[in-house]
Amino acid sequence: MDLPALDSATKYPSIGTNHQRNPKGGRLLEQATAVSGEVTRTEKVDGTNARIITFPDGDYVIGARDGLLYGRGDLVANQALGIVNAQRPLADRITPPTTGIRVHYLELYGAKIGPSHQYTGTSAVGFRLFDLASFKPTDLDHPIEKIASWRDRGSQHFYSEARLAEAAMLDSIPLTRRLATITADDLPAGVQGMQGFLLHHLPTTRVALDKQARGRPECIVLRTADRSVIAKARFADYQRTLAKNATSCPLSIRPDAALEGDRMYRCTRPAHETAELRQEGCRSSAVSCALPSAAGVTAAAGRAATRLAGPRRPFRGSLRGCR
């Protein structure tokens, strides 16, 4: 068997973010992935990907996300991240396919894998099945470059949500935690709304391995029943984006002119077209900035305003630079 071809064909494709990223800086944009119909929400575990590739004769190969590690009967195994030791007992008992090639995609977590303290306070290790696919032997009869292109176009044959659940039950494999199935109309459209959605529906992980786990979840994955759309919504992405939007309000401003007792201020960071700001009383604890992508975000800029304008003097600002 051509192992490089097998490795390339069975790699799991990258999952895009629910809200598109700005190529410059990585912030999430307000443009969300278009979804319709029913959407299943699952918790994504923050660990490391593993693959178990099985064949009709009972042979199997265990792999990580980016490479193959062990074949059944090998005298030596690649011990990277403990994947082989953790997955070999499962591989030994998985029901082999009657024809073709089947691949179980799992997330291994705990012990010293990733932020393990969120899932265990000891050295416990766990795994969850998150996807399943089948392949024809002829899928490997192509040059590596063509196989990679075929894979990146989404041509792999993944199981539907119903078939995935049946296969997991057959071999008693724990699935990634299913949170709920909703309609696409129930998903919030904006970045700030999605952050609230995450905090409400997954305040703590549902897959902790012991009571000592700290319990902070990593992500919710949204997938349609036919798998036409799969997107991830990571807590850290939304928190980082909203924090950057807030702190990009003008914390550093300078006097620009004086008019009838008011002072004009201009942001020192040029960016988008002029936004107007007016605050009655410079001792206020915050300044509100009209952001182009998040109107109404409040930045703690009261001290800067007080220092420049003096006590309780109203000002009117012409701000260029609320990014």
C-alpha positions in Angstrom: 0.0 0.0 0.0 1.1 3.5 -0.8 1.4 5.0 2.7 2.1 8.6 1.6 -1.1 8.4 -0.5 -3.1 6.9 2.4 -1.8 9.6 4.8 -2.7 12.4 2.4 -6.2 11.1 1.5 -7.2 10.5 5.1 -6.0 13.8 6.7 -8.8 15.8 8.2 -9.6 19.1 6.5 -9.3 22.4 8.3 -12.6 23.8 9.8 -13.3 27.5 9.1 -14.4 30.0 11.6 -18.1 30.9 12.0 -17.2 34.6 11.4 -14.7 35.4 8.8 -11.3 36.7 9.8 -9.7 39.9 8.8 -6.4 38.9 7.0 -4.7 41.9 8.7 -4.6 41.3 12.4 -6.8 38.3 12.6 -9.9 39.9 14.1 -13.3 38.4 13.4 -15.5 40.4 11.0 -19.2 40.8 11.2 -19.8 38.6 8.2 -21.0 35.2 9.4 -21.0 31.9 7.5 -24.2 31.4 5.6 -26.2 28.5 7.2 -29.7 27.1 6.6 -31.8 24.4 8.0 -31.0 22.5 11.2 -27.6 23.0 12.9 -26.1 20.7 15.5 -23.9 22.3 18.2 -21.1 20.2 19.6 -18.3 21.0 22.0 -14.8 20.9 20.4 -12.2 19.5 22.8 -8.8 21.3 23.0 -6.4 18.4 22.5 -4.7 16.7 19.6 -6.2 15.0 16.6 -5.9 11.2 16.0 -6.9 8.9 13.2 -7.6 5.2 13.2 -7.7 3.8 9.7 -9.2 0.4 9.4 -9.4 -2.2 6.7 -11.7 -5.2 6.0 -9.0 -7.8 7.0 -8.8 -6.2 10.5 -5.5 -4.4 10.0 -5.3 -0.8 11.0 -3.1 2.3 11.0 -3.0 4.9 13.7 -2.1 8.5 12.8 -1.9 12.0 14.2 -3.2 15.0 12.3 -0.1 15.4 10.2 1.3 11.9 9.9 1.0 8.1 10.4 2.4 6.7 13.6 1.8 3.0 13.8 0.5 0.0 11.8 -0.9 -3.1 13.5 1.9 -5.5 14.3 4.7 -3.0 14.1 7.5 -3.6 16.5 8.2 0.1 17.0 5.7 2.9 17.2 6.1 6.7 17.1 5.3 7.8 20.6 4.3 11.4 19.7 1.9 12.8 22.2 1.0 9.3 23.5 -1.5 8.9 20.7 -0.6 5.3 19.8 -0.7 4.0 23.5 -4.0 5.8 24.0 -5.7 4.6 20.8 -4.3 1.1 20.3 -6.9 -0.5 22.6 -9.7 1.1 20.7 -8.2 0.2 17.3 -8.0 -3.4 18.4 -11.7 -3.6 19.0 -13.2 -1.4 16.3 -15.5 -3.3 13.9 -13.7 -3.3 10.6 -15.5 -2.2 7.4 -16.8 -4.9 5.1 -15.3 -3.1 2.1 -13.0 -0.2 1.5 -11.3 1.9 4.1 -12.8 3.6 7.1 -11.3 6.4 9.2 -12.3 7.3 12.7 -11.3 10.9 13.6 -10.8 11.5 17.3 -9.7 14.2 19.7 -7.3 13.0 22.4 -7.0 15.2 25.4 -5.9 15.3 29.1 -2.5 14.4 30.6 0.1 16.7 29.1 -1.8 17.4 25.8 -2.7 21.0 25.2 -4.4 22.9 28.1 -5.0 19.7 30.0 -5.7 21.4 33.3 -9.0 22.5 31.8 -10.1 18.8 31.6 -8.2 17.1 34.4 -6.5 17.9 37.6 -4.6 14.6 37.6 -3.0 12.7 34.6 -6.3 11.4 33.2 -6.5 10.9 29.4 -9.7 10.8 27.3 -10.8 10.8 23.7 -13.9 11.7 21.7 -15.0 10.7 18.2 -15.9 13.7 16.2 -16.1 12.4 12.6 -16.0 9.3 10.4 -15.3 8.8 6.7 -15.1 6.0 4.2 -12.7 5.7 1.2 -12.3 3.5 -1.8 -8.9 1.9 -2.4 -9.0 3.6 -5.9 -9.0 7.0 -4.1 -5.3 6.3 -3.5 -4.5 5.6 -7.1 -3.4 9.2 -7.9 -0.4 11.4 -7.5 0.0 13.0 -4.0 -0.7 16.5 -5.4 -4.0 15.4 -7.0 -5.1 13.6 -3.8 -4.3 16.7 -1.7 -6.3 18.8 -4.1 -9.2 16.3 -4.0 -9.2 16.4 -0.2 -9.0 20.2 0.0 -12.1 20.5 -2.3 -14.1 18.6 0.3 -14.4 15.4 -1.7 -13.9 13.0 1.2 -16.9 10.8 2.0 -18.0 11.7 5.5 -20.8 10.1 7.5 -24.0 12.0 8.2 -24.8 12.9 11.8 -27.2 10.0 12.0 -24.7 7.4 10.7 -21.9 8.8 12.9 -24.1 8.3 16.0 -24.9 4.7 14.9 -21.2 3.8 14.4 -20.2 5.3 17.7 -22.9 3.3 19.5 -21.9 0.1 17.7 -18.4 0.2 19.1 -19.2 2.1 22.3 -17.0 5.1 21.3 -17.8 8.4 23.1 -18.8 11.2 20.7 -17.9 14.8 21.1 -20.6 16.2 23.4 -23.8 17.1 21.5 -25.2 20.3 23.0 -28.4 20.8 21.0 -29.9 20.9 17.5 -31.4 24.3 16.5 -32.5 26.1 13.3 -30.1 28.4 11.6 -32.4 31.3 12.3 -31.6 30.9 16.0 -27.9 31.7 15.5 -26.8 35.2 16.3 -25.4 37.1 13.3 -23.0 39.5 15.0 -19.7 38.9 16.8 -20.9 40.3 20.1 -24.1 38.3 19.9 -22.1 35.1 19.2 -19.9 35.7 22.2 -23.0 35.9 24.4 -24.4 32.7 22.7 -21.2 30.8 23.6 -21.2 31.9 27.2 -24.8 31.0 27.6 -24.8 27.6 26.0 -21.4 26.3 27.1 -20.3 28.1 30.3 -18.1 25.2 31.3 -16.8 22.1 29.5 -19.1 19.1 29.4 -16.2 16.6 28.9 -14.1 17.0 32.1 -12.2 13.9 33.1 -12.3 14.5 36.8 -13.6 16.9 39.5 -10.2 18.7 39.6 -10.6 20.1 36.1 -10.7 23.9 35.8 -13.4 23.5 33.2 -12.9 26.3 30.7 -14.3 25.2 27.2 -12.5 25.9 24.0 -15.0 26.0 21.2 -18.5 25.2 19.8 -18.6 23.6 16.4 -21.7 24.2 14.2 -22.6 21.6 11.6 -25.6 21.0 9.4 -27.1 17.5 9.2 -25.7 16.9 5.7 -22.3 18.4 6.6 -22.6 21.0 3.9 -21.5 23.6 6.5 -19.1 23.0 9.4 -17.8 26.0 11.3 -16.1 26.6 14.6 -16.8 29.4 17.1 -13.8 29.7 19.5 -14.3 31.6 22.8 -10.8 33.1 22.6 -11.4 34.5 19.0 -14.5 36.4 20.1 -13.0 37.7 23.4 -9.9 38.8 21.6 -11.8 40.6 18.8 -14.2 42.4 21.2 -11.2 43.4 23.4 -9.3 44.8 20.4 -12.4 46.7 19.2 -12.8 48.3 22.6 -9.2 49.3 23.2 -8.8 50.7 19.7 -11.0 53.7 20.7 -8.8 56.8 21.1 -7.1 56.5 24.5 -4.5 58.9 23.2 -6.0 62.2 22.1 -4.6 65.8 21.8 -6.1 69.2 21.8 -6.8 70.5 18.3 -8.6 73.8 18.7 -10.7 75.8 21.2 -14.1 77.1 20.3 -16.5 78.9 22.7 -15.2 77.3 25.8 -15.2 73.8 24.3 -12.1 72.0 23.1 -11.7 70.1 19.9 -9.8 66.8 20.0 -8.4 64.8 17.2 -7.3 61.2 17.5 -3.6 60.6 16.9 -4.3 57.4 14.9 -5.6 58.1 11.4 -7.9 55.3 10.2 -11.5 55.7 8.9 -13.5 58.8 8.2 -14.3 61.3 11.0 -16.4 60.1 13.8 -17.9 62.7 16.2 -17.8 62.4 19.9 -19.3 64.7 22.5 -19.1 64.2 26.3 -20.6 66.4 28.8 -18.1 66.6 31.7 -14.6 65.2 31.2 -14.5 63.4 34.5 -16.8 60.8 33.2 -15.3 57.3 33.6 -15.6 56.3 29.9 -15.7 57.7 26.4 -18.0 56.1 23.8 -16.6 55.8 20.3 -18.6 55.1 17.2 -16.7 52.2 15.8 -17.4 51.2 12.1 -17.7 47.5 13.0 -19.0 47.7 16.6 -20.9 50.9 17.3 -21.3 51.7 20.9 -18.3 49.9 22.2 -17.1 51.7 25.3 -13.4 52.3 26.0 -12.0 53.4 29.4 -10.5 56.7 28.3 -11.8 59.0 31.0 -8.4 59.7 32.4 -6.9 60.8 29.1 -9.9 63.1 28.5 -9.6 64.6 32.0 -5.9 65.2 31.6 -6.3 67.2 28.4 -9.6 69.0 29.0 -9.4 69.8 32.6 -12.0 69.3 35.3 -15.6 69.2 34.3 -15.1 71.1 31.0 -17.4 69.9 28.2 -15.7 69.1 24.9 -16.6 68.2 21.4 -14.3 66.0 19.4 -13.5 65.3 15.8 -11.9 61.9 16.0 -10.1 60.3 13.1 -8.8 56.9 14.1 -11.4 54.8 16.0 -10.3 51.5 14.5 
